[in-house]
Amino acid sequence: MGQTSLETSVNHVLADLETLSDQIRVKIHLANMEAKKTWNEELEPRLFEARVHATEAKAASKAAIEATVKAFKDFSAKL
């Protein structure tokens, strides 16, 4: 017996959903890789610098620490 029009339609929609699901999984994986790269290459080194500046406790250090806090908040908001 052949499929009904409804079954065929549902199967096409389900196939589209599976394709979208695969695409989303890839995007999430790549986003996670980009997030890790941003953390490792940009933010974590800034954390080290902020710690150094904090021990110096100068006005310029305060500004650098505040800039780092803002970068961390922006990054966290994007996750």
Buried (B, 14 or more C-beta within 10 A) or exposed (E): EEEEEEEEEEEEEEEEEEEEEEEEEEEEEEEEEEBEEBBEEEBEEBBEBBEEBEEEEEEEBEEBBEBBEEBBEEBEEEE
